[in-house]
Amino acid sequence: VLSQNCLERLPEGVGALPNLEWLFAYDNQLRQLPADILPQSSKLERLLLEGNPLEPSAVTAVVAAARKHGKTVVGLDSDQVRQAAVESAGCWELLPTCVSVGSRVHVNGSGQYSAKLMRASQLRRPDGLLALGEPGAPAGPE
């Protein structure tokens, strides 16, 4: 966990650490990311970058890497994505499902725990899981 440390950069090769599964680097001062932040061979499952003043080019690059990598959940905040979309002048593609965009809020007023608020349109049900009231689904809570 590297969050809330005023870091201005991450070292090259950090994404290729052989046993790194989660990299929480939110709420720092990161503007750019190492080019190899999401290598194909990585075991990295979660990369949380919310609350950093990332350059739009860094956001675009990490989204492209996430699209290619596919198995890593990348957490970005709404401002980061909005600025990257504006910078791209309408050439922005749909975000891959592995990119989670929302606002982090602290739980119980402490900086230790946080939750992520996401738009309902980003929430997905697993295949085969029916909503209440759909044909073949339970009529109500059990």
N, C-alpha and C positions, 0 to 999 in steps of 0.2 A: 504494500500500500504506500503510494507516494503522494497521496492527496494532501492538499492544504500545506504545501511546503515551499511555496513561492518559487518553484523550479521554473527556469526559463528555457531549458532544453532537456531532452532525453538523449542518452548516449546512443550512437550508432550501434546496431546489433542487439539492442535491448529486446526486440521482438523475436530474435532467434535464440534466446536463452533456452536450452533444451528442456527444462522442466517448468518454465513459466506458463501458468494456466490463466491467471487473472492479473491484469495490470490496471490498478485504480490510480489514475493520474489526474483526477478532476480537481478543480479549484486551485490551479497553479497559475503560472504566467507564461504558459507555452504558446508560442506563436507559430512555430513550425514543428514538424515531426520528422523523425528519421525516415529515409526513403524505404527502409526495410522493416517498417513497424509491423507489417503483417505478412511475413514470408509464408509461402505455401507449406513448408515443412513444419511450421510452428504448431505447438500444442495449445497456443493461446485461445482461450474460450471467451474471455471478456476483456474489453478495452474501454474504459470509461474516461471520457475526455471533457465532460461538461464543465462549464465555468472557467474555461481557458480562453484567452483572446486569440484564438487560432486565426491565422490568415485564411481568406477564402480558398486560396490554392491548396493549403494543407487539408482543409475540410474536403475539397473535391478529390484530392489524392487518397485520403483515407477511405472515402466512400467507394472510390474505384477499386481500391485494394480489398475492401470488404466484399464488394460484389464478386470479385474474382476468387477470393478465399472462401467465402460462403459459410464457414462454420464458426466464425468469431462474431459475437455480439459486440457491436460498437455503439457506445452511448455518446450522443451529442446533444447539445441543448438547442432550443428553438432559435436563438439569436445566431449561433454559428451557422446553422443551415440556411437561415433567412439571408444572411450576408453573402454566403457562397452562391445562393440562387440569384441574388441581385447582380453579383459580379459576373455571373455566367451569361447575363443578358438573354435569358430565355432558353438557353441551351441545356438546362438542367433536366436530367432524366429522373424517372421515378426512383425513389430510394429503395434499395433492396430490403427485404424483410428483416435481415440481420442488423439493420441500423435502427436503433431506438432513439427517438427524438422526443424530448419533453423537458420539463423543468424540475430540478431537484429541490426538494424542500426538507428542511431539518425537522426531525421528529422530537417532540418534547423539549424544544428549544436548545437542545445540545448540538454540538457540531459532530458528535460521534456517530449518530444514526441519521439516515436520510431516506426519503422515499422519492420515487420519480412519478410526476404527474404526466400522463400522456393523453393525447387526443383519443377519443373513443374510436375514431376511424383507423387508428393504428393497431388496435387490438384484434387479434385473430384467434378463432377457435381452431383447435386441432381438427384435421379431417375426421369425419365420422361423429363428431360431438355435436349433437343437435341442441338448439335453444328450446327453452320451455315453450310449449304451445305449437311447435313445428310438428308436422305429421310424423308419427313414430316416436316422438319424444314424450317424456312425462308431461302430464297436464299442469303440474305445479310442483313446488318444493315438497320433498318427501320428509 
